[in-house]
Every structure is written in C-alpha cells, then in structure tokens.
Amino acid sequence: MHVQGKKVFLGLSGGVDSAVSAALLKGQGAQVIGVFIQGWYPPGMPCTWAEDRRDAMRVAAHLQIPFLTLDASSEYKKGVIDYLLAEYAAGRTPNPDVMCNKEVKFGVFYDFAMAHGADCIATGHYVSGEKDQRYFLWAVPKEVLGKTVFPVGNMEKSDVRRLAKQFGLPVSGKPDSQGVCFLGSVSVKEFLRQELGEDAALLHTVGERVDGKFVVGKEGGHLVLSDTPCAIPHDIRFRDANWFLDSSKITSAQVRYRSPHIPGRVSGSTFVPAEPLTEPIAPGQSVVFYDGGEMAGGGIME
C-alpha cells in the first residue's frame, strides 16, 4: 500500500518491531501517529505496561511523531480474558492472541483510528518468513486487513534489529516479549492458576502427556487420562470461519503456530487432509487455511 501523504495510525507497543515500523513509515512520507494500546492487566501480577508505554513515548519523541494512548482495557477484558477463562472452563484450548488481534488491535484500535481520520492503520506484525504471524490474524475482518500496513511484515528479525540500531531507536536492544498479548512476561498458566486455582483440567490440552499418561478428554472439571493417545481424526471440523479467499481454492491447513502445513481441501465446514493426520487436534485451537503461500482464512477446531 502506498502511504506517502497518508494519515497512518500505528500501534506503538514499546517494542522493536513497531518502532522500526514507525521509522519506515515516516521515511516513506506518511503522517504517522503512534498509539499505545493499553490493555487489561491481572491485579497482583507482574505488569510491564507502564514501562512499555514509556518506551513507546521515547520512540515517538525520537522520531518526532504525535503520540496517543488508547485505553482498551474493557474490550480486552471482555474479548480476550473472559473468552480465555470460558474456553478453558469448557474443556477447550483457546487462542488468546487470535482474539486479541480480532477484538483489540484490529478491532477497537482500528475503530479509534478511523474515527480520528486515519487512512489506514499499521502494526509490527510479520506476515512471511521465519516469524510469520499470519496464523494469529485469520479472524481479522477482511476489510480491516485491507486497510492495514505491515512495514516490517516481509523482513527477518535480524534485519529489523539492524534497522533499529541504524535509526538510533531507543528500544534497539530491547528483548522480544514472550507472553500472551498485553500480559507481558505473564504466562497463560501463571494467569490461570491465579484466576482459577490449580485445577489441572483447565491447564492441559487434549493430546498432552501428564504423569506418563495421555490427556484424551475433560469431563466434569477433571482430566480423562489413558495409557494410549487419543484417536487421531480422519479430518478436521471447524466453526466460525472467516474467509479472505474462495474456500474451494484451499491447498493446505495449519493447526498450530509454526507447525507444518497439511495438504488438503475444504468441504463445507470440514478440512479433508490429502494424507492421514499424524497427531490429535485440540478443540478450541485455530486452523488456518492457505491457497499456496497466501492465507485464505481460518476457523476454530471442534
């Protein structure tokens, strides 16, 4: 997308990827507005949002671009945290980062940007290569992705780090965030233990090994364990599909982040693999579809 002269609202997280994105957009002649999106943070747990916001402000000051803060805490609590807890309580394995993108980064942030006269939005997501994050973008509405710019999307992380130093960005040496979207260093299991106690049934996924046995199901808040793995399905049923391309053109699917693509086709709400699956699936997780190398859509596995 050509951005020269356009008003671009950029999600400025305080990390390296969004900082380099801001510098690249400004260099391309865009009118960049950096926006720090404030999420919801678990009371009593480590919280880095104030530090991240300060880093985002430093980047904006260094690049001499306007800086705003968007309070998306209520939308994040409802669309991500409440969803996360409900899915685990129902015995499924959710994808909080997928919902964070749909409800917050490409939901409330997109609406905020458009309401303030933006031509488009931008984020620091990668959409190809080693750090390809398209798996987490399948639920974003097609029209929103059509108005989104990914300045570092086709780069490798090493090149982004090099550019951060070249631009003299104050976050050039900052390590990558490893936690769930907006929860910083807090892991899902740490958060669940605080919110739901030590109920093991809520913290394990179908197919996992626990105490030498396999998790084959969850009933009444308890794990169902077996000496043998759960059955591997012949196909993958899914719901809540979101399509970018014609589903009849699907050539492969991906059932977890960075897992190999599985050749096959879509028939209705079922993905039919071209060869037998080799491992069980986790209900509640995302299945993402591709037409060759292009993301075509996705859904939630049943």
C-alpha positions as CSV (number, residue, x, y, z in Angstrom):
1,M,0.0,0.0,0.0
2,H,1.3,3.4,-1.0
3,V,1.5,5.5,2.2
4,Q,3.1,8.8,1.2
5,G,1.0,11.7,2.5
6,K,-1.5,9.3,4.2
7,K,-2.5,9.5,7.8
8,V,-1.4,6.2,9.4
9,F,-2.2,5.3,13.0
10,L,0.5,2.8,14.1
11,G,0.1,0.5,17.1
12,L,3.3,1.6,19.0
13,S,3.8,-1.1,21.7
14,G,7.2,-0.1,23.0
15,G,8.9,-3.0,21.2
16,V,11.4,-3.1,18.4
17,D,9.1,-4.2,15.6
18,S,6.6,-1.4,15.9
19,A,9.4,1.2,16.5
20,V,11.1,0.2,13.2
21,S,7.7,0.2,11.5
22,A,7.2,3.8,12.6
23,A,10.6,4.9,11.3
24,L,10.0,3.2,8.0
25,L,6.5,4.8,7.6
26,K,7.9,8.2,8.3
27,G,10.7,7.7,5.8
28,Q,8.1,6.8,3.2
29,G,6.4,10.1,3.7
30,A,3.4,9.0,5.8
31,Q,1.8,11.2,8.5
32,V,2.4,8.7,11.4
33,I,0.6,8.9,14.7
34,G,1.9,6.4,17.3
35,V,-0.8,4.9,19.5
36,F,0.0,2.9,22.7
37,I,-2.9,0.5,23.3
38,Q,-3.4,-0.1,27.0
39,G,-4.9,-3.5,27.8
40,W,-6.2,-5.1,31.0
41,Y,-3.6,-6.4,33.4
42,P,-4.2,-9.1,36.2
43,P,-4.2,-7.5,39.6
44,G,-1.2,-8.5,41.8
45,M,0.8,-10.0,38.9
46,P,3.9,-8.5,37.2
47,C,2.9,-5.7,34.9
48,T,5.1,-4.0,32.3
49,W,2.6,-1.7,30.6
50,A,3.9,1.5,32.2
51,E,7.5,0.7,31.1
52,D,6.3,-0.3,27.6
53,R,4.3,2.9,27.3
54,R,7.4,4.9,28.4
55,D,9.4,3.1,25.7
56,A,6.7,3.9,23.1
57,M,6.8,7.5,24.1
58,R,10.6,7.6,23.8
59,V,10.3,6.2,20.3
60,A,7.7,8.8,19.3
61,A,9.8,11.6,20.7
62,H,12.9,10.3,18.9
63,L,11.0,10.2,15.6
64,Q,9.1,13.4,16.3
65,I,5.7,11.9,15.7
66,P,2.5,12.5,17.7
67,F,1.8,10.0,20.5
68,L,-1.6,8.9,21.9
69,T,-2.7,6.4,24.5
70,L,-5.8,4.3,23.8
71,D,-7.5,2.7,26.8
72,A,-8.7,-0.7,25.5
73,S,-8.8,-2.4,28.9
74,S,-12.6,-3.1,29.0
75,E,-12.6,-4.5,25.4
76,Y,-9.5,-6.6,26.2
77,K,-11.0,-7.9,29.4
78,K,-14.3,-8.9,27.7
79,G,-12.9,-10.1,24.3
80,V,-9.7,-11.8,25.4
81,I,-9.6,-12.6,29.2
82,D,-13.3,-13.6,29.6
83,Y,-13.0,-15.7,26.4
84,L,-9.8,-17.3,27.7
85,L,-11.4,-18.3,31.0
86,A,-14.6,-19.5,29.5
87,E,-12.8,-21.7,26.9
88,Y,-10.6,-23.4,29.5
89,A,-13.6,-23.9,31.8
90,A,-15.4,-25.6,28.9
91,G,-12.5,-28.0,28.4
92,R,-11.2,-26.4,25.2
93,T,-7.9,-24.8,24.4
94,P,-8.2,-21.1,23.3
95,N,-6.0,-18.9,21.2
96,P,-5.9,-15.6,23.2
97,D,-3.6,-13.9,20.7
98,V,-6.1,-14.6,17.9
99,M,-8.9,-12.9,19.8
100,C,-6.5,-10.0,20.9
101,N,-5.9,-9.2,17.3
102,K,-9.6,-9.5,16.3
103,E,-11.1,-7.6,19.2
104,V,-8.3,-5.1,20.2
105,K,-5.5,-4.5,17.7
106,F,-7.7,-4.8,14.6
107,G,-11.0,-4.0,16.5
108,V,-11.1,-1.2,19.0
109,F,-7.8,0.3,17.7
110,Y,-9.0,0.2,14.1
111,D,-12.3,1.9,15.0
112,F,-10.4,4.5,17.0
113,A,-8.1,5.3,14.1
114,M,-10.9,5.5,11.6
115,A,-12.9,7.8,13.9
116,H,-9.9,10.1,14.1
117,G,-9.4,10.4,10.3
118,A,-6.9,7.7,9.6
119,D,-6.5,6.5,6.0
120,C,-5.1,3.2,7.3
121,I,-3.6,1.5,10.4
122,A,-0.2,-0.2,10.8
123,T,1.3,-2.8,13.1
124,G,4.6,-4.5,13.6
125,H,3.3,-8.0,12.7
126,Y,5.4,-10.3,10.4
127,V,3.4,-11.8,7.5
128,S,6.1,-14.0,6.0
129,G,9.4,-15.7,6.7
130,E,10.7,-17.3,9.9
131,K,8.5,-15.2,12.3
132,D,5.4,-15.3,10.1
133,Q,2.4,-14.3,12.4
134,R,-0.4,-14.8,9.9
135,Y,-1.7,-17.8,12.0
136,F,-2.8,-15.2,14.6
137,L,-4.5,-12.9,12.0
138,W,-7.1,-15.2,10.5
139,A,-10.0,-13.8,12.5
140,V,-9.4,-10.2,11.5
141,P,-12.2,-8.9,9.2
142,K,-11.2,-8.8,5.5
143,E,-12.0,-5.1,5.2
144,V,-9.7,-4.3,8.1
145,L,-6.8,-6.2,6.8
146,G,-7.3,-4.4,3.5
147,K,-6.6,-1.1,5.4
148,T,-3.6,-2.3,7.3
149,V,0.1,-1.8,6.5
150,F,2.8,-4.2,7.8
151,P,6.0,-2.2,7.3
152,V,8.3,-5.0,8.7
153,G,6.0,-7.8,7.5
154,N,8.3,-9.3,4.9
155,M,11.6,-8.8,6.9
156,E,13.6,-11.1,9.0
157,K,14.0,-10.2,12.7
158,S,17.8,-9.8,12.3
159,D,17.2,-7.1,9.6
160,V,14.7,-5.3,11.9
161,R,17.2,-5.3,14.7
162,R,19.8,-3.9,12.4
163,L,17.5,-1.1,11.2
164,A,16.6,-0.3,14.8
165,K,20.3,0.4,15.5
166,Q,20.7,2.3,12.2
167,F,17.7,4.6,13.1
168,G,19.1,5.1,16.6
169,L,15.9,3.9,18.2
170,P,15.9,3.9,22.0
171,V,14.5,0.3,22.1
172,S,17.0,-1.2,19.7
173,G,18.3,-3.6,22.3
174,K,15.0,-4.4,24.0
175,P,14.3,-8.2,24.1
176,D,11.2,-9.6,22.4
177,S,8.0,-10.1,24.5
178,Q,7.3,-13.8,25.1
179,G,4.0,-13.7,26.9
180,V,0.4,-13.5,25.8
181,C,-0.7,-10.4,24.0
182,F,-0.6,-7.5,26.6
183,L,0.2,-9.7,29.5
184,G,3.9,-9.1,29.1
185,S,6.0,-11.8,30.9
186,V,3.0,-13.5,32.5
187,S,2.3,-16.9,31.0
188,V,-1.2,-18.3,30.4
189,K,-0.7,-21.0,33.0
190,E,0.5,-18.5,35.6
191,F,-2.5,-16.3,35.0
192,L,-4.9,-19.3,35.1
193,R,-3.5,-20.5,38.3
194,Q,-4.3,-17.2,39.9
195,E,-7.7,-16.9,38.4
196,L,-8.9,-20.5,38.6
197,G,-6.8,-22.2,41.1
198,E,-4.7,-25.4,40.5
199,D,-7.4,-27.3,38.6
200,A,-5.2,-29.4,36.3
201,A,-8.1,-30.0,33.9
202,L,-8.0,-26.3,33.0
203,L,-4.3,-26.2,32.3
204,H,-3.8,-29.1,29.9
205,T,-4.6,-29.7,26.3
206,V,-6.0,-32.9,24.7
207,G,-3.0,-34.8,23.5
208,E,-0.6,-33.7,26.2
209,R,1.2,-36.2,28.5
210,V,0.6,-35.9,32.2
211,D,2.3,-38.2,34.7
212,G,3.2,-40.6,31.9
213,K,-0.3,-40.8,30.6
214,F,-2.1,-39.0,27.7
215,V,-4.9,-36.5,28.1
216,V,-7.8,-37.8,26.0
217,G,-10.6,-35.6,27.3
218,K,-12.0,-33.5,30.1
219,E,-15.2,-34.3,32.0
220,G,-16.7,-32.5,35.0
221,G,-13.6,-30.4,35.6
222,H,-11.3,-33.5,35.6
223,L,-8.8,-34.8,33.1
224,V,-9.6,-38.1,31.3
225,L,-6.2,-39.9,31.1
226,S,-5.3,-43.0,29.2
227,D,-2.2,-45.2,28.6
228,T,-2.7,-44.7,24.8
229,P,-3.0,-41.4,22.9
230,C,-6.5,-40.2,21.9
231,A,-7.7,-41.1,18.5
232,I,-6.4,-39.1,15.6
233,P,-9.3,-37.8,13.4
234,H,-9.6,-38.5,9.7
235,D,-10.5,-34.9,9.1
236,I,-10.8,-31.5,10.9
237,R,-14.2,-30.0,11.6
238,F,-14.2,-26.2,12.3
239,R,-16.6,-23.4,13.1
240,D,-16.7,-19.6,13.0
241,A,-14.9,-19.4,9.7
242,N,-13.5,-16.1,8.3
243,W,-12.6,-16.1,4.7
244,F,-10.3,-13.9,2.6
245,L,-10.3,-16.1,-0.5
246,D,-12.6,-18.7,-2.0
247,S,-12.6,-21.7,0.2
248,S,-12.7,-24.0,-2.8
249,K,-9.1,-23.0,-3.6
250,I,-7.6,-24.1,-0.3
251,T,-4.5,-26.2,-0.7
252,S,-3.3,-26.6,2.9
253,A,-4.0,-26.0,6.6
254,Q,-2.0,-25.2,9.7
255,V,-3.3,-26.4,13.1
256,R,-0.8,-24.7,15.4
257,Y,1.6,-21.8,15.2
258,R,4.8,-22.8,13.2
259,S,3.5,-26.3,12.6
260,P,3.9,-27.8,9.1
261,H,1.2,-27.1,6.5
262,I,-1.0,-30.1,5.9
263,P,-2.1,-30.6,2.3
264,G,-5.8,-31.0,1.7
265,R,-9.1,-29.3,0.8
266,V,-12.1,-27.7,2.4
267,S,-15.6,-29.3,2.1
268,G,-18.2,-27.2,3.9
269,S,-17.0,-26.8,7.5
270,T,-14.5,-29.7,7.2
271,F,-10.9,-29.8,6.2
272,V,-10.1,-33.1,4.4
273,P,-6.4,-33.8,4.5
274,A,-4.7,-35.3,1.5
275,E,-2.9,-37.8,3.7
276,P,-3.7,-39.2,7.2
277,L,-3.1,-36.8,10.1
278,T,-0.3,-37.8,12.5
279,E,-1.4,-36.2,15.7
280,P,-4.6,-35.3,17.6
281,I,-6.1,-31.8,17.3
282,A,-7.0,-29.6,20.2
283,P,-10.7,-28.3,20.2
284,G,-10.8,-24.6,20.6
285,Q,-7.5,-24.0,18.8
286,S,-7.3,-22.3,15.4
287,V,-7.0,-23.9,12.0
288,V,-5.7,-21.6,9.3
289,F,-6.0,-22.2,5.6
290,Y,-3.8,-21.3,2.7
291,D,-4.1,-21.1,-1.1
292,G,-0.5,-21.8,-2.0
293,G,1.5,-19.3,0.1
294,E,-1.4,-16.9,0.6
295,M,-3.6,-17.0,3.8
296,A,-7.1,-17.8,2.7
297,G,-9.0,-17.8,6.0
298,G,-9.4,-19.8,9.2
299,G,-11.7,-21.2,11.9
300,I,-11.9,-22.8,15.3
301,M,-11.4,-26.5,15.5
302,E,-14.2,-28.6,17.0
